[in-house]
Every structure is written in C-alpha cells, then in structure tokens.
Amino acid sequence: MQMFAENVASRLAFRG
C-alpha cells in the first residue's frame, strides 16, 4: 500500500 501512496503523492507533487 505504501507504493500506492507514494505514487499518488508523486503525481500530486508533479502537478502542483
């Protein structure tokens, strides 16, 4: 599940 959280955070950071 940590991979999923990291993936989402990465996408948010990339967009933000």
PyMOL commands that place a pseudoatom at each C-alpha (Angstrom):
pseudoatom trace, name=CA, resn=MET, resi=1, chain=A, elem=C, hetatm=0, pos=[0.000, 0.000, 0.000]
pseudoatom trace, name=CA, resn=GLN, resi=2, chain=A, elem=C, hetatm=0, pos=[2.966, 2.321, 0.533]
pseudoatom trace, name=CA, resn=MET, resi=3, chain=A, elem=C, hetatm=0, pos=[3.684, 2.180, -3.199]
pseudoatom trace, name=CA, resn=PHE, resi=4, chain=A, elem=C, hetatm=0, pos=[0.173, 3.447, -3.964]
pseudoatom trace, name=CA, resn=ALA, resi=5, chain=A, elem=C, hetatm=0, pos=[0.508, 6.369, -1.526]
pseudoatom trace, name=CA, resn=GLU, resi=6, chain=A, elem=C, hetatm=0, pos=[3.907, 7.270, -2.962]
pseudoatom trace, name=CA, resn=ASN, resi=7, chain=A, elem=C, hetatm=0, pos=[2.542, 7.088, -6.492]
pseudoatom trace, name=CA, resn=VAL, resi=8, chain=A, elem=C, hetatm=0, pos=[-0.332, 9.446, -5.664]
pseudoatom trace, name=CA, resn=ALA, resi=9, chain=A, elem=C, hetatm=0, pos=[1.953, 11.859, -3.806]
pseudoatom trace, name=CA, resn=SER, resi=10, chain=A, elem=C, hetatm=0, pos=[4.345, 11.853, -6.753]
pseudoatom trace, name=CA, resn=ARG, resi=11, chain=A, elem=C, hetatm=0, pos=[1.523, 12.710, -9.163]
pseudoatom trace, name=CA, resn=LEU, resi=12, chain=A, elem=C, hetatm=0, pos=[0.221, 15.473, -6.910]
pseudoatom trace, name=CA, resn=ALA, resi=13, chain=A, elem=C, hetatm=0, pos=[3.694, 16.942, -6.485]
pseudoatom trace, name=CA, resn=PHE, resi=14, chain=A, elem=C, hetatm=0, pos=[4.303, 16.728, -10.231]
pseudoatom trace, name=CA, resn=ARG, resi=15, chain=A, elem=C, hetatm=0, pos=[1.025, 18.548, -10.930]
pseudoatom trace, name=CA, resn=GLY, resi=16, chain=A, elem=C, hetatm=0, pos=[1.371, 21.073, -8.107]
for i in range(1, 16): cmd.bond("trace and resi %d" % i, "trace and resi %d" % (i + 1))
show_as sticks, trace
zoom trace
